[in-house]
């Protein structure tokens, strides 16, 4: 504690704050409490948005997939796409959790190798609390993706498709496959472009 505010002075200050003549000091104390609270909220928000928070299982998968963490996480927009029934869904339809968003297409050769791999590991991901959301960008729509699933016996992966370019533009996707890693707060913390090595 600074020399000019020792324990005795601090006690005197507190007495004056709660005495009949300490209205101004009480007001100052309230202001100080509010300032400290605001700083605390700001620090908490900064922690969520500037530090890549992730579980140990997700960190291990990122290492396995060769995904490097972003220096500054960025919020994932609420993209919209179709499910296997052709109905529109969005990321808001999914419960909050850590996620892997795979952007792929049936005409993409590396994608055709990755999708069966994710079909094999999706149950392990689920057991660790990690959602896998594979979104095809085939222009032919859901029917084309269903044909691919049937031909390659993809029986565990959910089926999602965006036949337009909304997902590609909103997520700033270039080459595919692209794997986006999202933390439980809905922030992108890493991205891998291209085929995952060793699968």
Secondary structure, DSSP 8 states (H G I E B T S, - for coil): --TTS-HHHHHHHHHHHTSTT-HHHHHHHHHHHHHHHHHHHHHHHHHHHHS----HHHHHHHHHHT-EEEEEEEE----EEE-TTS-EEEGGGS-SSEEEEEEE-TT-HHHHHHHHHHHHHHHHHHHTTEEEEEEE--TT-HHHHHHHHHHTT--SS--EE--SSHHHHHTT--SS-EEEEE-TTSEEEEEEES--TT-
